Amino acid sequence: MAIYKILYWQEIPTQIKVEDDDDDLTVMLDDRFMKLIDILAAKRGLQDADDYLAQWKWSEEAEREGSALEVAEEKEAIAQYGSADSGASLGDILGAALKARDKVVKKPE
């Protein structure tokens, strides 16, 4: 049994931490996720360091059958490529992020 958690900037995953009795692993996701975060931060007006940093959150810890390595590989694959069950693609993930951005209440100018 392994325990894992995922680091997000708003809704975008960037890192996975997984541990079991034998291993403690950290998986950094592909650089394209950080590029997407930079784009969204600019579009959402979150370029001030404090505002930007406040968007980072860890998910709740969760348990999953398998070794830390197996869980890390599975979670990385789902984050990078989406779930075969859900049919998610990076385009779907980006589309959802942009829709969420559009729901953000904009300050009057």
N, C-alpha and C positions, 0 to 999 in steps of 0.2 A: 504494500500500500504506500502510495506517495502523496505528499501534500504539495499543492502548488498555489501560486497567486500570480496575477498579471498586473504589470504597471501600465497605466493608461495616461495619455494626455487627452483629456476630455474623453471622447469615444474611440480614440485611436490607440491600439496596443503597441507597446514598444519593447517590452522585456517580460520574460517568464522566469520565475524562480520556482524550482522544484527540489524537494528533499525527501529522502527516505532514510532508513537506518544506515545505508552504506554511502550515499552520495548527497551532495548539496550542489545543485547545478544552477547556473544563470545562463539564459539564452537571450541574446540580443537579436531583435528582429531586423530584417533587411533595412537598409538605409532609405528605401523609398518611403517607409513609414515616417521617418524623421523629416523627409522632404515634404510630405503631405502635412505634417504638423506645422512646419514653417509657413506653408501656403495658407493653411487655415488660420493660424495665429495672426497673420497679416490681414486676412480678409475679415476676421472677427475683431480686429483692433486690439489684440492682446500682445503688443510688442513691448510694453513696459515690463521690466524684469519681474516685478512682484506679481503682476497680473498673469504673466506667462507661467511662472513657477507655481502659482496657486492652482493651476489646472491639472497638475500631476497627482494621481491617486492610485493606490493599490486596490485591487479587488479583494473581496473576502477570501480567506484561505478555503480551499476545497480539497477533498480527498478523491483519489482515483486509483483504481486497481492498476497494478503494474509497478515496475521499478521507476526510479526517478528519471533515468535515461529514456525509457519508453514513453513516459508521460510528457517529458520535455519535447521529444520528437513529435508526438501527436499534437500537442498544443501549438507548437511552432508551425506545423503543417496547416492546421486549421486557421491560425492567425495569418499566415502568409498567403494561403490559397483559398480559404473558405472551406466550408464543410460540404462534402459530397451530398450529405443528407439535406442540407438547406439549399444547395445550388448556388451558394454565395461565391462571387468572384470579387477581385479587387475593384472592378467597376461598380459592383453592387455596394461594396463597402464605401467607396468614394461617394457614390450617389447618396447613400444614407447619411454620410457625414455632411454633404452639401445641403441636403434637405434639413438636417438638424440645424445647420448654420442659419438657414433662412427663417427658422422659427425663433431665433434669438431676438429679443426685443432690442431694437436700435434706439440709442439715445437721440433726442431731438437735437438738431444742429442749431 
